[in-house]
Amino acid sequence: MMMQRTTLLLPMAIEATMLAQQQRGMATLKTISMRLKSVKNIQKITQSMKMVSAAKYARAERDLKAARPYGIGAQQFFEKTEIVPDEKAEPKKLLIAVTSDRGLCGAVHTGVARLIRGELAVDDTNTKVFCVGDKSRAILARLYGKNILMVANEIGRLPPTFLDASKIAHEVLNTGYEYTEGKIVYNKFKSVVSYQCSTLPIFSGPTVEKSEKLATYDSLDSDVIKSYLEFSLASLIFFTMKEGACSEQSSRMTAMDNASKNAGEMIDKLTLTFNRTRQAVITRELIEIISGAAALT
């Protein structure tokens, strides 16, 4: 009786095992197929973003050439007057971080935040940060949230204009923070594949008035100096925003190109795995059919 039951159960167990193997193979093929489709969609998105970034980069590079005289002219004033911070006064530093609200552009924003973190690590008591763009705020808020003076949002969606820079300069001068010296931290565009995190010095009105070589320029009273400092700060911010925008678009274009290449490599590997798995399933099914036919004969 026991032998008869074993004889009946053995074919049923073999059939159940074969069915489970077949279902496992089909499930694996379905999973690989879904993954392959997902990666192909991602590659289409990254290729589209690369094309958009390439068009925006071409426009940003043209705008940067027109904006460079603003920055060069403002820098020459500070260089020729040889302005230095007052050593007797209490040192108060202001750092303006020029970033944007958008990501997917490599280490453009983290480089600016890293340089500012280094400055704050030396002295975070007498240093304040004005964030141009939400990315710098998001990086710095975790450790140095108390040092953030103000944040300018909606940066990077459209090309920066001199009106945007003027509004930022106006807010910087009206924050009520009396700084003796400061820096604008930004990304300086060098080529399509390279940029450099740089700084530009800025000074307050009282510091500029104490410069010994300011007498080189005639008819300078406090109102004229105040007006010019506001214009020069707006010019420097406009120049650095254009530099940062060009660096961001070139970096995003490079990042999306690398992402598309990585997606292409992943598609090749998944296609090879899918073909091997499908071939293994077909081979196993053929073996089962042939074995069943041989058992019947």
Contacts in CASP RR format, 6 or more apart in sequence:
PFRMAT RR
TARGET T0000
AUTHOR 0000-0000-0000
METHOD contacts of the structure
MODEL  1
MMMQRTTLLLPMAIEATMLAQQQRGMATLKTISMRLKSVKNIQKITQSMK
MVSAAKYARAERDLKAARPYGIGAQQFFEKTEIVPDEKAEPKKLLIAVTS
DRGLCGAVHTGVARLIRGELAVDDTNTKVFCVGDKSRAILARLYGKNILM
VANEIGRLPPTFLDASKIAHEVLNTGYEYTEGKIVYNKFKSVVSYQCSTL
PIFSGPTVEKSEKLATYDSLDSDVIKSYLEFSLASLIFFTMKEGACSEQS
SRMTAMDNASKNAGEMIDKLTLTFNRTRQAVITRELIEIISGAAALT
18 288 0 8 1.000
21 284 0 8 1.000
22 281 0 8 1.000
22 284 0 8 1.000
22 285 0 8 1.000
25 277 0 8 1.000
25 280 0 8 1.000
25 281 0 8 1.000
26 281 0 8 1.000
28 277 0 8 1.000
29 274 0 8 1.000
29 277 0 8 1.000
29 278 0 8 1.000
29 281 0 8 1.000
32 270 0 8 1.000
32 273 0 8 1.000
32 274 0 8 1.000
32 277 0 8 1.000
33 274 0 8 1.000
35 270 0 8 1.000
36 267 0 8 1.000
36 270 0 8 1.000
36 271 0 8 1.000
36 274 0 8 1.000
39 263 0 8 1.000
39 264 0 8 1.000
39 266 0 8 1.000
39 267 0 8 1.000
39 270 0 8 1.000
40 263 0 8 1.000
40 267 0 8 1.000
42 259 0 8 1.000
42 263 0 8 1.000
43 260 0 8 1.000
43 263 0 8 1.000
43 264 0 8 1.000
43 267 0 8 1.000
46 256 0 8 1.000
46 259 0 8 1.000
46 260 0 8 1.000
46 263 0 8 1.000
47 256 0 8 1.000
47 260 0 8 1.000
49 104 0 8 1.000
49 252 0 8 1.000
49 256 0 8 1.000
50 253 0 8 1.000
50 256 0 8 1.000
50 257 0 8 1.000
50 260 0 8 1.000
53 249 0 8 1.000
53 252 0 8 1.000
53 253 0 8 1.000
53 256 0 8 1.000
54 253 0 8 1.000
56 249 0 8 1.000
57 192 0 8 1.000
57 246 0 8 1.000
57 249 0 8 1.000
57 250 0 8 1.000
57 253 0 8 1.000
59 159 0 8 1.000
60 159 0 8 1.000
60 242 0 8 1.000
60 245 0 8 1.000
60 246 0 8 1.000
60 249 0 8 1.000
61 189 0 8 1.000
61 246 0 8 1.000
63 159 0 8 1.000
63 242 0 8 1.000
63 245 0 8 1.000
63 246 0 8 1.000
64 189 0 8 1.000
64 242 0 8 1.000
64 243 0 8 1.000
64 245 0 8 1.000
64 246 0 8 1.000
67 238 0 8 1.000
67 239 0 8 1.000
67 242 0 8 1.000
68 239 0 8 1.000
68 242 0 8 1.000
70 162 0 8 1.000
70 235 0 8 1.000
70 236 0 8 1.000
70 238 0 8 1.000
70 239 0 8 1.000
71 235 0 8 1.000
71 236 0 8 1.000
71 238 0 8 1.000
71 239 0 8 1.000
72 239 0 8 1.000
73 235 0 8 1.000
74 232 0 8 1.000
74 233 0 8 1.000
74 235 0 8 1.000
74 236 0 8 1.000
74 239 0 8 1.000
75 200 0 8 1.000
75 236 0 8 1.000
77 228 0 8 1.000
77 232 0 8 1.000
78 201 0 8 1.000
78 203 0 8 1.000
78 232 0 8 1.000
80 213 0 8 1.000
80 216 0 8 1.000
81 208 0 8 1.000
81 211 0 8 1.000
81 213 0 8 1.000
81 214 0 8 1.000
81 216 0 8 1.000
82 211 0 8 1.000
82 212 0 8 1.000
82 213 0 8 1.000
83 203 0 8 1.000
83 207 0 8 1.000
83 208 0 8 1.000
83 211 0 8 1.000
84 211 0 8 1.000
85 91 0 8 1.000
85 180 0 8 1.000
85 181 0 8 1.000
85 203 0 8 1.000
85 207 0 8 1.000
86 180 0 8 1.000
86 206 0 8 1.000
86 207 0 8 1.000
86 210 0 8 1.000
89 180 0 8 1.000
90 126 0 8 1.000
90 180 0 8 1.000
91 123 0 8 1.000
91 126 0 8 1.000
91 180 0 8 1.000
91 181 0 8 1.000
92 126 0 8 1.000
92 127 0 8 1.000
92 128 0 8 1.000
92 177 0 8 1.000
92 178 0 8 1.000
92 179 0 8 1.000
92 180 0 8 1.000
92 181 0 8 1.000
93 119 0 8 1.000
93 123 0 8 1.000
93 126 0 8 1.000
93 127 0 8 1.000
93 128 0 8 1.000
93 179 0 8 1.000
93 180 0 8 1.000
93 181 0 8 1.000
93 182 0 8 1.000
93 183 0 8 1.000
94 127 0 8 1.000
94 128 0 8 1.000
94 129 0 8 1.000
94 130 0 8 1.000
94 149 0 8 1.000
94 172 0 8 1.000
94 177 0 8 1.000
94 179 0 8 1.000
94 181 0 8 1.000
94 182 0 8 1.000
94 183 0 8 1.000
94 202 0 8 1.000
95 116 0 8 1.000
95 119 0 8 1.000
95 127 0 8 1.000
95 128 0 8 1.000
95 129 0 8 1.000
95 130 0 8 1.000
95 182 0 8 1.000
95 183 0 8 1.000
95 185 0 8 1.000
96 129 0 8 1.000
96 130 0 8 1.000
96 132 0 8 1.000
96 172 0 8 1.000
96 182 0 8 1.000
96 183 0 8 1.000
96 184 0 8 1.000
96 185 0 8 1.000
96 202 0 8 1.000
96 237 0 8 1.000
97 112 0 8 1.000
97 113 0 8 1.000
97 116 0 8 1.000
97 129 0 8 1.000
97 130 0 8 1.000
97 131 0 8 1.000
97 132 0 8 1.000
97 133 0 8 1.000
97 136 0 8 1.000
97 140 0 8 1.000
97 185 0 8 1.000
98 112 0 8 1.000
98 132 0 8 1.000
98 133 0 8 1.000
98 184 0 8 1.000
98 185 0 8 1.000
98 186 0 8 1.000
98 187 0 8 1.000
98 237 0 8 1.000
98 240 0 8 1.000
98 241 0 8 1.000
98 243 0 8 1.000
98 244 0 8 1.000
99 108 0 8 1.000
99 109 0 8 1.000
99 112 0 8 1.000
99 113 0 8 1.000
99 131 0 8 1.000
99 132 0 8 1.000
99 133 0 8 1.000
99 134 0 8 1.000
99 135 0 8 1.000
99 136 0 8 1.000
99 155 0 8 1.000
100 109 0 8 1.000
100 133 0 8 1.000
100 134 0 8 1.000
100 135 0 8 1.000
100 155 0 8 1.000
100 156 0 8 1.000
100 244 0 8 1.000
100 245 0 8 1.000
100 248 0 8 1.000
101 133 0 8 1.000
101 134 0 8 1.000
101 135 0 8 1.000
101 153 0 8 1.000
101 154 0 8 1.000
101 155 0 8 1.000
101 156 0 8 1.000
101 157 0 8 1.000
102 135 0 8 1.000
102 156 0 8 1.000
102 157 0 8 1.000
102 248 0 8 1.000
103 109 0 8 1.000
103 135 0 8 1.000
103 252 0 8 1.000
104 252 0 8 1.000
104 255 0 8 1.000
104 256 0 8 1.000
105 248 0 8 1.000
105 249 0 8 1.000
105 251 0 8 1.000
105 252 0 8 1.000
105 255 0 8 1.000
106 251 0 8 1.000
106 252 0 8 1.000
106 255 0 8 1.000
107 251 0 8 1.000
108 187 0 8 1.000
108 195 0 8 1.000
108 244 0 8 1.000
108 247 0 8 1.000
108 248 0 8 1.000
108 251 0 8 1.000
109 135 0 8 1.000
109 136 0 8 1.000
109 139 0 8 1.000
110 139 0 8 1.000
111 187 0 8 1.000
111 197 0 8 1.000
112 136 0 8 1.000
112 185 0 8 1.000
112 186 0 8 1.000
112 187 0 8 1.000
112 197 0 8 1.000
113 135 0 8 1.000
113 136 0 8 1.000
113 139 0 8 1.000
113 140 0 8 1.000
114 197 0 8 1.000
115 185 0 8 1.000
115 197 0 8 1.000
115 199 0 8 1.000
116 129 0 8 1.000
116 136 0 8 1.000
116 140 0 8 1.000
116 185 0 8 1.000
117 140 0 8 1.000
117 143 0 8 1.000
117 144 0 8 1.000
119 127 0 8 1.000
119 183 0 8 1.000
120 127 0 8 1.000
120 129 0 8 1.000
120 140 0 8 1.000
120 143 0 8 1.000
120 144 0 8 1.000
120 147 0 8 1.000
124 144 0 8 1.000
124 147 0 8 1.000
127 147 0 8 1.000
128 147 0 8 1.000
128 148 0 8 1.000
128 149 0 8 1.000
128 177 0 8 1.000
128 179 0 8 1.000
129 136 0 8 1.000
129 140 0 8 1.000
129 144 0 8 1.000
129 147 0 8 1.000
129 148 0 8 1.000
129 149 0 8 1.000
130 149 0 8 1.000
130 150 0 8 1.000
130 151 0 8 1.000
130 152 0 8 1.000
130 168 0 8 1.000
130 171 0 8 1.000
130 172 0 8 1.000
130 175 0 8 1.000
131 137 0 8 1.000
131 140 0 8 1.000
131 148 0 8 1.000
131 150 0 8 1.000
131 151 0 8 1.000
131 152 0 8 1.000
132 152 0 8 1.000
132 155 0 8 1.000
132 168 0 8 1.000
132 237 0 8 1.000
132 241 0 8 1.000
133 151 0 8 1.000
133 152 0 8 1.000
133 153 0 8 1.000
133 155 0 8 1.000
133 156 0 8 1.000
134 151 0 8 1.000
134 153 0 8 1.000
134 155 0 8 1.000
137 148 0 8 1.000
137 151 0 8 1.000
140 147 0 8 1.000
140 148 0 8 1.000
141 148 0 8 1.000
149 175 0 8 1.000
149 177 0 8 1.000
150 171 0 8 1.000
150 172 0 8 1.000
150 175 0 8 1.000
152 167 0 8 1.000
152 168 0 8 1.000
152 171 0 8 1.000
155 164 0 8 1.000
155 241 0 8 1.000
156 245 0 8 1.000
156 248 0 8 1.000
159 245 0 8 1.000
160 238 0 8 1.000
160 241 0 8 1.000
160 242 0 8 1.000
160 245 0 8 1.000
161 238 0 8 1.000
162 234 0 8 1.000
162 238 0 8 1.000
164 238 0 8 1.000
164 241 0 8 1.000
165 234 0 8 1.000
165 235 0 8 1.000
165 237 0 8 1.000
165 238 0 8 1.000
165 241 0 8 1.000
166 234 0 8 1.000
166 238 0 8 1.000
168 234 0 8 1.000
168 237 0 8 1.000
169 230 0 8 1.000
169 233 0 8 1.000
169 234 0 8 1.000
169 237 0 8 1.000
170 230 0 8 1.000
170 234 0 8 1.000
172 233 0 8 1.000
173 229 0 8 1.000
173 230 0 8 1.000
173 233 0 8 1.000
178 204 0 8 1.000
179 204 0 8 1.000
180 203 0 8 1.000
180 204 0 8 1.000
180 207 0 8 1.000
181 201 0 8 1.000
181 202 0 8 1.000
181 203 0 8 1.000
181 204 0 8 1.000
181 207 0 8 1.000
182 201 0 8 1.000
182 202 0 8 1.000
182 203 0 8 1.000
183 199 0 8 1.000
183 200 0 8 1.000
183 201 0 8 1.000
183 202 0 8 1.000
184 199 0 8 1.000
184 200 0 8 1.000
184 202 0 8 1.000
184 236 0 8 1.000
184 237 0 8 1.000
184 240 0 8 1.000
185 197 0 8 1.000
185 198 0 8 1.000
185 199 0 8 1.000
186 197 0 8 1.000
186 198 0 8 1.000
186 199 0 8 1.000
186 200 0 8 1.000
186 240 0 8 1.000
186 241 0 8 1.000
186 243 0 8 1.000
186 244 0 8 1.000
187 195 0 8 1.000
187 196 0 8 1.000
187 197 0 8 1.000
187 198 0 8 1.000
187 243 0 8 1.000
187 244 0 8 1.000
187 247 0 8 1.000
187 248 0 8 1.000
188 195 0 8 1.000
188 196 0 8 1.000
188 197 0 8 1.000
188 198 0 8 1.000
188 243 0 8 1.000
188 244 0 8 1.000
188 247 0 8 1.000
189 195 0 8 1.000
189 243 0 8 1.000
189 244 0 8 1.000
189 246 0 8 1.000
189 247 0 8 1.000
189 250 0 8 1.000
190 196 0 8 1.000
191 250 0 8 1.000
192 250 0 8 1.000
192 253 0 8 1.000
192 254 0 8 1.000
193 250 0 8 1.000
193 254 0 8 1.000
195 244 0 8 1.000
195 247 0 8 1.000
195 250 0 8 1.000
195 251 0 8 1.000
200 236 0 8 1.000
200 240 0 8 1.000
202 233 0 8 1.000
202 236 0 8 1.000
203 229 0 8 1.000
204 229 0 8 1.000
205 225 0 8 1.000
205 226 0 8 1.000
205 229 0 8 1.000
208 214 0 8 1.000
208 225 0 8 1.000
208 229 0 8 1.000
209 222 0 8 1.000
209 225 0 8 1.000
214 220 0 8 1.000
END
